[in-house]
Amino acid sequence: MHTERLEFNGHDGSVLAARLDLPVGKPAAFALLAHCFTCSKDIPAARRIAQRLASLGIAVLRFDFTGLGHSKGEFANTGFSSNVQDLILAADVLRQRYRAPQLIIGHSLGGAAVLAASPHIPETKAVVTIGAPAEPEHVLHNFGHHVGAICSEGQAEVTLGGRDFTIKRQFIDDISAVSLSESVGHLKKALLVLHAPLDETVVIENAAELFQMAKHPKSFITLDNADHLLSRAEDAEYAAELISTWAQRYIDVSLLPKQMDAPEGITRVSEADPDSFTQDISAAGHHLIADEPAGYGGHYLGPTPYQLVAAGLGACTSMTIRMYARRKQIALEHVQVDVSHDKIHAQDCSTCEQSIGKVDQFVRKITLVGQLSDDERQKLLEIADKCPVHKTLEGKINIVTALVGD
């Protein structure tokens, strides 16, 4: 997975900052994520959900609303309607540069915004709300006693999440005039409502109202023990897993990465994308990625093939040392093996049988931590050379290649 930084113009022409989290290979679908009120695209919940979905094959665009995060413009001049306009413009960016979003996700007031924006993004097939209010004006309770001052004086400074914001009367007038009942009632898209029973910012009764407004297909899942911001990593991960699993019923997932069930004893390597060097590696149910650096035409989403070979040598060396230390009850606390690879001229290698051309050289630097005697350190260093991978690399290797049908 990798992230691209994007910019686009918001509803008033201000430059909005965005990030597009992309999966390895071609995305199965694109999604648009709206953050919570006065938050940003980079809060932990938004970042974790976007990155988790990207790891599953769904690209996610997350951006800062006007005047928030890294986006330009004046927050004081924005409102709920402007957030909806920014969302529609973000969808336009995806449509023009990649593909229109089939999935839109909104957190808190961002959830209300995606519901309002949904009719204007016809390609969307599924909508997800997380801790969203049933009506946008619910957010006014965050202002407490400031509402009266804002209405009478035209604006007031309000502290939200430890930061000061200028809230103008136009914001209150705008958000008070909006009702989601029609948008939700005529959604004509699949809806997933996620809400935490312990949410004290937007109480769970809001989820019940949204669910009742919507027509099928609709789903409601509780995020037990989570807070409003999904501040715990496990809660954000759980939400991302739910969204990904649920969304696959409604969006085209033909390009989602397939689980490579390699037979026992086989390490299977498969192209993640024919247009890149990225490779999916499957071994005994474990998944790895190999790639090349950008300078060689890759995306560098994983180790290079030689780095993987070096990793095998380093891992085998560390394991062999640890195995011997346990058996001999040596007070070894920690092992670290640094391995580098290079090609050197054979004439510069005093231990090589080859005398012309170049040879591969792996340099292995071993760190042993613990109360060890000089004899113990020397013995552990000798044991490192008995690592099976070390012996394989220094020995005669026979590679058999066969062509298999489609």
HELIX and SHEET records of a PDB file:
HELIX    1   1 PRO A   44  SER A   55  1                                  12    
HELIX    2   2 PHE A   75  ASN A   77  5                                   3    
HELIX    3   3 PHE A   80  ARG A   97  1                                  18    
HELIX    4   4 LEU A  109  ALA A  117  1                                   9    
HELIX    5   5 SER A  118  HIS A  120  5                                   3    
HELIX    6   6 PRO A  136  PHE A  143  5                                   8    
HELIX    7   7 HIS A  146  GLU A  153  1                                   8    
HELIX    8   8 ARG A  169  SER A  176  1                                   8    
HELIX    9   9 SER A  181  GLY A  185  1                                   5    
HELIX   10  10 GLU A  205  MET A  213  1                                   9    
HELIX   11  11 ALA A  233  ALA A  247  1                                  15    
HELIX   12  12 ALA A  294  TYR A  296  5                                   3    
HELIX   13  13 PRO A  305  ARG A  327  1                                  23    
HELIX   14  14 ALA A  346  ASP A  348  5                                   3    
HELIX   15  15 ASP A  374  ALA A  384  1                                  11    
HELIX   16  16 PRO A  388  GLU A  394  1                                   7    
SHEET    1   A 8 HIS A   2  ASN A   9  0                                        
SHEET    2   A 8 VAL A  15  LEU A  22 -1                                        
SHEET    3   A 8 ILE A  58  PHE A  63 -1                                        
SHEET    4   A 8 ALA A  29  ALA A  34  1                                        
SHEET    5   A 8 LEU A 103  HIS A 107  1                                        
SHEET    6   A 8 ALA A 126  ILE A 130  1                                        
SHEET    7   A 8 ALA A 190  HIS A 195  1                                        
SHEET    8   A 8 LYS A 218  THR A 222  1                                        
SHEET    1   B 2 GLN A 155  LEU A 160  0                                        
SHEET    2   B 2 ARG A 163  LYS A 168 -1                                        
SHEET    1   C 3 THR A 267  GLU A 271  0                                        
SHEET    2   C 3 GLN A 279  ALA A 283 -1                                        
SHEET    3   C 3 HIS A 286  ALA A 290 -1                                        
SHEET    1   D 2 HIS A 334  HIS A 345  0                                        
SHEET    2   D 2 LYS A 358  VAL A 369 -1                                        
END                                                                             
